[in-house]
Amino acid sequence: MRVSVIGCTVLVLFTLLIIGNAEIYIVTVEGEPIISYKGGIDGFEATAVESDEKIDTTRETVTSYARHLEKKHNMLLEMLFEIGTYNKLYSYQHLLNGFAVHISPEQAETLRRTPSVKSVERDWKVRRLTTHTPQFLGLPTGVWPTGGGFDKAGEDIVIGFVDSGIYPHHPSFATHNTEPYGPVPKYRGKCEVDPDTKKDFCNGKIVGAQHFAKAAIAAGQFNPSIDFASPMDGDGHGSHTAAIAAGNNGIPVRMHGYEFGKASGMAPRARIAVYKALYRIFGGYVADVVAAIDQAVYDGVDILSLSVGPNSPPATTKTTYLNPFDATLLSAVKAGVFVAQAAGNGGPFPKTLVSYSPWIVSIAAAIDDRRYKNHLTLGNGKILAGIGLSPATHPNQSYTLVAANDVLLDSSAMKYSPSDCQKPEVLNKKLVQGNILLCGYSFNFVIGSASVKKVSETAKSLGAIGFVLAVENVSPGTKFDPVPVGIPGILITDVSKSMDLIDYYNISTPRDWTGRVKSFNANGSIGNGLMPILHKSAPQVALFSARGPNIKDFNFQDADLLKPDILAPGSLIWAAWSPNGTDEANYVGEGFAMISGTSMAAPHIAGIAALVKQKHPHWSPAAIKSTLMTTSTTLDRAGRPLQAQQYSETEAMKLITATPFDYGSGHVNPRAALDPGLIFDAGYEDYLGFLCTTPGIDAHEIKNYTNLPCNYTMVHPWNLNTPSITVAHLVGTQTVIRTATNVAEEETYVITTRMAPAIAIEASPPAMTLRAGASRKFSVTLTVRSVTGTYSFGEILMKGSRGHKVRIPVVAMGYQR
């Protein structure tokens, strides 16, 4: 026994010596992947699919060609390197032809010099994009009834989630109270078995569950005790996003004995396919994420929801659209999969997007109409506003206020930051019991080592009536979200209000010459913060939501393509949580969480896309994207132009009029999206033309990823048939072409235009009649009137005789000749 252990140690040490400085690389090689192989190799028939067509993975031709590619990958590595000096993690055969391998930088250089190798990219990290909505979006009354009600909304549509896994036992994913789910023949994903319970993760609602961690393991980041070598959600994020898109309807959100409402997914009857590639501490690796996407498309998902983006630009790819992540997604779209991706959380600063390409729907985050507010009433009559999802103290009664620093058991406790109220054992229970405990919001709360949940637990364990958490200084960009707690509690976020509280407390609290409190005379009461206040100013673009303009390369050159594409709810979203989840300190051990981020906005669009796909099963991903964009709204609930949260000069938050760089085409409107009138369609060849006409992209780089030469041009990248127009560098006059397809009955559309004064805009023809199913081109001419050094915004409005309205945002910056 001892000998085998020693032998194992020696082997491990030997391997570490060989690949001690190893890194993970994603390598693409000569030869077509399954999705685009048109034949030509003896013994292997063609496997290519037409644009927007699914791969039939059951065909022997597909499986034998997949084996052939994997064998070629293995032979290449065996020919170049000694066995034991490398570790191949994945073979990619479906969307890319290549592999992920753990090798030294010197070996990577050898691969780069090998004639059959097209690209060698060092792997880089990705991260989760986090930081009531069905009613706000009008789904129960306006959309679900047209699909047969909530119990049919999304029926037989499979949404794939590349995320942190799923907690399968949550009521949002249960099947015991629903109509039985039949099989989905088109989906062929597998269900892994939980190593602990020996049960698989699927139940009819969840149809596939797999995990991808080979890159994380090779990088030494994976910890099986907390990351789980299974699809189990060790974080909370994956369960939350899956529930937003496809969670069951009407699930009570209960915490601390209070029901905050009923949770529902956008498409409650859609199926869930889980591809876990994100982990609790470190996020994830592109090699694992690409493997997950490759598998999801091969398995036959209809929609991919990605609440994930790169931590930083890739090391070697210059073009944003051609990093391995976006290139894989281009092949996914070719296979007919609609891709919804979070735009990123780097807002409100410009050029902070992490989702770039026209084949992806990039989603910004909005604040919806719910706001949670609370107040603290002091003994001197002052009322201080704050936030806190908590019950009120007893009506018509005030309670003594005691500060944590004044109720220490002994002075040695000062080393534990006692004012954070994270350690009940350092505070004197006799002095706290029956009173309101005053705590200080320190930097520990910002970095996550202290939490409001723990303050609540401390106060409760000491017998306090409630607690107040006062913010005495604030760093720019600090975001305060209300946290549900079981006892009266409030967070005073305004520093001046916190100062009012501290001044009142100090004046009312006499002390002896040593500073010790003689008597606690300050008192107050906490209001009820459980009920939301509904605001007509919603939706607004959230402060954290990433902003345009979009970039075409990692030198931050502006792209002729608008991003983000669309705005969806992404702030303070209630949804399922995993009890194992530690992603949010305030929701550890809970079944639900209310969190924010473009991570929450992406699954809203994925779920709404499922409803569109259900009604229009043969529409392409571009058609679904088009209907969501052209029917969106740029007005809030009160009928005013959308506003965006932004920093003021003092770094406090203010509201400004939003632009397409904040919201894309506007806020999603699901009811209108089911019947758009016109769509702007595009396919794989169009995206190839876009790449081939984008200045600065090397044609060899395009061929490396698409296996196709640049035979197809559209003169300018802005001629890609998207439902938005962006000309980043407008000189003189340019004419842009769009093709509209009528997906309704015959209708005549009148075309009007509007643009900021610096740019003149004209559409031709001014009106056109389209028969059912017909397509017609129209042109938009943009002319520089004056050079302002800033972007000008406008729109094209197409009003149909049958009541359809189609809107396209226009963005341009004028330059001198």
Buried (B, 14 or more C-beta within 10 A) or exposed (E): EEEEEEEEEEEEEEBEEBBEEBBBBBBBBBBBBBBBBEEEEEEBBBBBBEBBEBBEBEEEBBBEBBEBBBEBBEEBBEEBBEEEBBBBBBBBBBBBBBBBBBBBEEBBEBBBEBEEBBBBBBBBBBBBBBBBBBBBBBBBEBBBEBBEEBBBBBBBBBBBBBBBBBBBBBBBBBEEEBEEBEEBEEBBBEBBBBEEEEEBBBBBBBBBBBBBBBBBBBBEBBBEEEBBBBBBBBBBBBBBBBBBBBBBBBBEBBBBEBEBBBBBBBBBBBBBBBBBBBBBEBBBBBBBBBBBBBBBBBBBBBBBBBBBBBEEBBEEBBBBBBBBBBBBBBBBBBBBBBBBBBBBBBBBEBBBBBBBBBBBBBBBBBBBBBBBBBBBBBBEEBEBBBBBBBBBBEEEEBBBBBBBBBBBEEEEBEEEBBBBBBBBEBBBBEBBEEBBBBBBBBEBBBEEBBBBBBBBBBBBEBEBBBBBBBBBEBEEBBEBBBBBBBBBBBBBBBBEBBEBBBEBBEEBBEEEEEEEBEEBBBBBBBBBBBEBEEBEBBBBBBBBBBBBBBBBBBEEBBBBBBBBBBBBBBBBBBBBBBBBBBBBBBBBEBBBBBBBBBBBBBBBBBBBBBBBBBBBEEBBBBBBBBBBBBBBBBEBBEEEEBBBBBBEEEEEBEEBEBBBBBBBBBBBBBBBBBBBBBBBBBBBBBBBBBBBBBEEBEEEBBBBBBBBEBEBEBEBBBBBBBBBBBBBEBEEEBBBBBBBBBBBEEBEBEBEBEBBEBBBBBBEEEBBEBEEEEBBEBEBBBBBEEEBEEBBBBBBBBBBEEEBBBBBBBBBBBEEE
